[in-house]
Amino acid sequence: PTPTPTPTPTPAFGSPRLDTMFRFGLALLGLSAATHGYVMPANSRASAPRRGLYSYLDSISDAPAAPASAPPSNYLEEVERWAAHAAAPTASAANGVRSGIDYGAGYVSVVPGASAQQPFMKANGASRGSGPSSSSALRATGSGQSNGQSNGQSSGGRAPTNPTQPSTPAPGASTAPTALIIQNKGGGHGELGFHLAKALAGEQGMKVVIINEGDAKDKEPFRSYHEIESLGGGVTVHWVDPKNTAAVDKAIGGASFDYVYDNWSKSPEDASHVANKARAWGVKNFVFVSSAGMYTPSEEFPMIEKEPTKTTGQREVEMLLDQLNLPWSSFRPQYIYGPKANKRDYMDWFFDRISRDRPLPIPGSGQQVTTLTDARDVAGMLAAVPAAGPAAAKQVFNCASGRVYTIDGIAQLCAKTMGKDPKSLVLKHYDPKALSEAPPKKAFPFRNAHFGVSAGKARRTLNWNADVTLEQGMEEWWNNYKLQGRHMKDVNFSIDDAILKELA
């Protein structure tokens, strides 16, 4: 019989010569990217399956996993798929503010040699030259969402739930799951216990017990506990010093819990008592609220969970939980703001000055990138652990919105939220080391360095997404700021004045 001829692959451009030229161009593009500092972790390149640009973006970025479809038939189709997946960068201008660029892959790389003082950045293989101006906010989103895309989503970053499923057990059903929250007395994580208990009890029907450090019952969020005490299986609060193990045992009584959330420990000694009890209870997960501050400085942003870390007390707690062979999950938050916030510096620093038409002394170039995350989204990520089951066990998750902003961009967005012209801001950048005396830490609430983490792993593993954009959260914050009359209160600007005087 006559052998069937092997079909000739269809060229991408209808011509073998043009197809070859196109492939050669792609090779040159890849070589140029590698030569000019577009950083991709070597382990990601080595471990990624052969799906070209598609796989590289998925392996290093915040982007949702690429659809499991057939491999592209040619390079043109591959690039088209990648473009549709990553989404073309879009910039918007309003009231003189270029609010940033939405990058589908959410991956920002600092070119070797760049710094927060003189940054030059490239994102998703695209030069920053076509993006925001030097004074604008750089926003890299892992989901490819536009500025207003999350308006229709439920608040709090919860994983989608079945709306027909009741939040509390039906009569005769099994007992509701239980959760123990160890909550600190305040600070950057102070409001998390409130929002977490609200999510676990109100949305999942759990019975929640809170061991709360301190006695600041007249301050937020603690004075609002009455709002959640009747949700789900009920929320009970015990004002107990977690270091007093006898008092903790007395508050708990003979109860055992399915889940433990530790938002208090800063060392293995702090965590060991409840961790050992959790092992005896056979908990489904011991969730520890750690800190992203343990990461060592990096040239790649946002930082992922595999970045090297310093040996901190929080890191040692993670190691202890692993040594106890508990099913544990650790969450490393960054800067947190939001309703009932206990620490107000991250937003109030800007509003205090802009509302009084004062200059803003900002250390560095103002182009340092960072992440601000609403407390409801952080609590939503923590509350997604039960539904994730074993997939969440023995895992570390960065805890942030995934949107990255510059410091100057945050200032501009504050001005826009207040109805002021962002171009009217007087931004005074300075080098703290050049001053005759180093300013105290409270002179500025953010690090004078790039500091942003990726939340892509939480999106993929926990089926979680950040719902509250910085624009939305900032609007709520400004309304609350005015409601409390903070724009009319006396504020001590002596540190600012000393810096500005020396700069002059």
N, C-alpha and C positions, 0 to 999 in steps of 0.2 A: 504493500500500500504506500501511497505517496505521503511522506511525513508532513505533518502540519507545520507550516512556517511559524517561527517565533514572532509574536506581534511586536512591532516597534513602539517603544514608549512615546506617548504624545508629548511633544515639546511644550514647555510652559507658554511660549510666545508664538507657537505655530511654526517656528523655524529652529532647526538644530543649532544654527550659528548664534541666533539671538539667545537661545536657551543657555548655551555654553557661556556667552558673555555675561548673562545674568548671574549664573552660578559663580563665575569668576569675580563678579562685583561683590557678591555676598561674602566670598572668601576675603577679599580686600577689606570689606567692612569689619569683619571679625578680627582681622589682623590689626586694623586701626584701633578698634576698641581695646584690644589687649595691650597695645602700645601706649595708648593715651590715658591709662589709669582707670578704666571702667572696671572696678574691682568685683570679682565674683569669687567666693570662697572655693578654694581648690577641691575641697572634699565634696562640694555640691556638684562641681563639674564632673568629678570622677564617678559619683554615684548616680547621676541622673540617667534615666533611660534615654535611648536615642530618639529624641523627638525635637531636636534642634533648639531654636530659640524658645519655643514653647516650654520645653522641659527645664531649661535653665531658669527661666522666669519663675516657674512653679516651685522649683527646688529651693530658691533663695528668698522668695518674696512673700508678701502678705496675701498675694492673689489667691482666690479660691482655686482648688485643683482644676486643671484643665479637663474638659469633658472627655470621657473615655470613648473616643471615636476612632475610626480607622486611621492609620497613618496617612499623612498627606501624599497625594500622588505625584506631586512635584514641588519644587522649591517655592514657586509663586503661591500655591495653595497654602504652603506652610507659613509663609509670611502673612498672607491674608488672615489665616486663623489666629496667628499671634497678634495681629493688629486688632482684630475683633475682641480677642480675649483681654488684652492689656488696656484697650481703649485709648483713643488718641488724646493727648493732653489738651485740656481746654482751660482758658483763662477768662475771667470775667472782671469787668471794671464797674465800680459803682461808687459815686461820691469821691472819686479820686483814689480809691483803694483797689489795687489789684490783689484780690483775696488769695490768690495762689493757683496752683496747678494740681489737678487731680491726676495722679499717676496710677494706672491700673495695677501695676506690680508693687507699688509702694516701697520701692527700694532706692535708697539714696546713698551714693558713695562719695566720700570725700577724696579728692585726688591727692596722692602722696605729696606731702610737703605743705598741704593747706592746713589752716588752723582757724579757730574761732575768731582770731584777730584779723586774719586776711583770708577769708574762705573763698574757694572756687569750687563749685559743686557741679556734679553731673548726676542726672537721675534717669534711670531706665534706659541708659544708652543715649539720652538726648542732652544736648548741651543746654546749660542754664541760660545761654544767651538769648534764646527765644522765649524764655519763661518770664517770671515776675521781675520787676525792677529790683535794684539792690535794696530798696527799703520795704519791699513787700513781704508778705507771709508766704513761705514755701510750705505747701501742704501736700503731703504724699499719702494717698489713701490706699489701703490694701484691697478695698472692695470695688474700686473704680467708681464710687458714688460721686455724684455731683453735690454742690453745696446744699441743695435743698431736697435731696433724694430721700432722706430719712424722715421727712415730715409725716409720712403716713404710717410710720412704724410705731409699735408700742414703746413706751418709755422704759429705759432701764437695761437694755442690752440682753434681755432674756432670750433663751432659745425658744423657737416657736413651740407652742403647746396646742393640744387638741382642744378647741373651744367647747366641745361637747362633754369633755371630761370634767367632773366636779372637782373643786379644789379641796373638798373635805370628804372623808369616807362616808359612804351611804350606811344607813342603819344595818347592823349585822355584819358589816365589812370588817376587815382586819384593822388593828390599831394603826393610827397614823404614824408615820415615821417620826423620829425624834432627832433633835439637833442641839448640841451644846455650843454656845459661843463664848469664848473668853475675850472680853473687850477691854482695851486700854482706856485710860482716863482722859485721853484727848490727844491732840496733835494732828499730824498729817493723815492718820488713819482713824481719827476719832469718830467720824460719822458712819463708818462702814457697818458697825454692829446694828445700828438702827435700820439701815437700808437692807442689809442682809436678812435680818429677822423678818422684815416686812415681806421680802420676796419668798423666803422659805415658808412662812406661816400663811401669808395672804394668797400666794399663788400656787403653792404646793401642798397646803393643808397640814404642814408639819406642826408638831408640838415643840416649841423652842424655849430653852432656858438660857439666860444670859448671866454670866458671872462678870460683873462690871467693876473694874478697878476704880478707886477713888469714891468721892461723895459729892461730885459737882452736879447735883440733881437740878440746879436752877439754870444750867447752861445747856445750849444746844450741843448735840441732839438729845441729850439725856432727859431734858425736861419734856420731850415729846414722846417718851416711851408709852404714855397712856393711849396714844393714837393707834398703837399696834397690839396692845395686850389681849384684845379679844379676837384677833385674826386667827383663822385656821384652827389648829389644835390648842391655841393659846400661847402667849409669850409671857414668861415669868422672869423678872429681873431680881438678882441678888447682888447687893452692893457689898462686895467682899474683896479683900486684898488677895489676888491670886498667889502671892508668895506665902500666904498663910494656908498651908495645905490642910490643916485641921478644919479651918473655916470653910474651905472649898468643899471638903468631904461632907461637912454638916449641911451645907446649902444643897448639895446634890442629893444627899440622903442615900437611899438604896437604889436610885434610878440608874439605868444604863442608857446609852445613846447610840443611834445608828451612825451619826455623823458628828465630828468635832471640828469646830472652826476656831483656830487659835489666832486672834488678832492682838496679841499682847506680848508674847515671848520675844526676847531679844538675845537669849542665850540658851544653851542646852539645859542649864540648871533651871531656868524658868519653865521650860517645856516638859521636863522629864516626868513630873508627878502626874499630870493629866495624860501624857502620852502613854505611860505605863497602865493607867486605868483604861485608856482606850483600847490597848491591846487585850486587856482582860475582858472588855466588853465585846470584843470582836467587831469593832466598827467597820463600816463599809468604806469609809475614807476619813483620814485625818487631814484636814485642810489647813495649811499654814500660810498666813499672810506675811511674806518676807519683804524684800526690798530690792529694787533695781540698782540701788546705790552700790551694790557689791561688784558690779561689772568693772573691769579694768578699762582704761581709755582705749579707744579703737579708732581706726580710720574708715570703718564701714558703718553706715547708718541706713535704716534703723538697726539696732543691735538685736541679735537673735539669742535664743536660750543657750546656744553652744559657746557663746563668747566666754573667754577666761574670766574668772572671778577672784576677788580678794578673799582672804579668810576673815570673815566677819562673824559676829555672833549669830546672825540670821542664817548664814551659810552652814554653821555648825549645827543649828537646829535641823536643817534639812538632812544633814548627815546622820544625826541622831535618829530621826524618824526612819531612815533607811536601815540603820543598824538594828532597830527594833523590829524590822520586817513588817512594819505597818503598811497597809495600802494608803499611801500619802500622796498629796498633791501640794505643790508650793507655788504661790503666786507672788510675782515681783512687781509691785506697782511703782509708778512714777509719781509725778505731781498730780494730786487729786483736789478737785474743787466740787462744788455742787450744793444742793439744798441741805440746810442744817449743818453746814461745814463747821468744824471745830477750829480749823486753822484757815485764816482768811487772807494771808499775805499774798498768795499767788495772783489774785484778782485785785484786791484792795490797793496794792502798791500802785497799780496803774490808775485806778479810779480816783484815789486820793489826790493824785497830782493833776490829772487831766481835768477833773471837775473844778479845780482851783486855778487852772491856767498856769500851772507851774512847769518849768523845764523838767525833763526826765533824764536824770543821770544814769546811763546804762553802761556797765562795764563791757569792754570788748568792742567788737564791731557792730553788735546788734543783729548780726546774721547767724548767731548760734541757733541751731535747731533744737527744739524740745517738743514734748508732748504734754498736753493737759487733758485729763480724763474726768468726766463726771462721775461722782460717787455712785450714782444709780447704775451706771454701766459696769463699774468695778464690782458692785454687789451682784449684778446680773451674771457676771462671769463666774464668781464664786458659787452662786446658786445653781449654775449649770452642771456642777460636778455630779450630783445624784443621778441625773438623766444620762450622763456619759458613762456611768458604771465603771467597769474595769479599765476602759480606755484611758481614764484620767489617772489611774493609779501609778505611783512612782514617776510622776511627770512634773516638770517645772514649766510654768507658763508666765510669759511676760504679761503684765496687766496694764494695758493702755489702750487708748482709742485707735491707735494705728495712724492717726493724722499728725503730721509733723509741721510745726510752725517755727518761724524765726521769732526772736524776741521783739524786733522792731515790728514785725507783722502783728504780734499780739497787741502791742501798743496802738497800732493803727486800727485794729478791729475794735478795741475798747472805745476809741474816739468815734468811730462810725456808729457803734451801739448807742453812744450818748447823743448822737445827732450833731457831732462836731466834725469839722473838716479835718481829716487825717493829715492833710498837708500843712495844717497850722501847728502841728506838734513841734515842740522844740526838743529834739533828741540830742542829748549831750553824751557822746561816747568817750570813754576814757580807758586808759590802761591803769588798773589798780596798782601795779608795781611801780609806776612812774610817779605816784603820789608821794609826798614827803612822809606820810604815815598811812599804813594800810587801813582801809576802812573796815569796820566790823562786819561780821557776816550778815547782820540784819539790814545792812545798807541796800541789799538787793536779794530777792527771794529765790533766784535761780542760779544755777551753776554758770560760771564764766567759761563754758565749754559746750561743745555739741553733746546732747544727751537725749537720745530718742530710741525707743525700743519698738520692735515689731510684735504685733499681737496675732500674727497669722496662724500660729500653732493653736491658739485658743479658738480661733474661728473654725479651723478644720476639725479639731478633736472634740470640742465642746459644743459645736453647732451654735456658736455665740456670735453676736455682732454688736458693735457699739451703736446705740440709737440716738444719742444726744450729741449733736454737733457742737463745736465750740461757739458758733454763732448763736445757737439756741440757748446754750447754757449761759453764755455771757449776757444775753438779754434778760434772762431770769435773775441773774446775779445783780445786774444794774437796777432792776426794779426793786429788788429786796434791799439793795444799798440805799436807795432813796427812801423806801418805806421806813427804814430804821433811822433816817435822818443823818446818815454818815457823811453826806456831802456838806453838812453844816457844822459838824463837830470839829473841835480843835485837834490838829494833828501836829506832832513834833517833827519838823523837817530839819532839825539841826545838823544831822549827818549829811543830808543833801546840800545844805548851805555851805558846809565846810568843803565838800567836794567841788561844788560849783565855784566857790571863791578861789580855790587853787587852780582850777581850769582857766579861770578868767585871767 
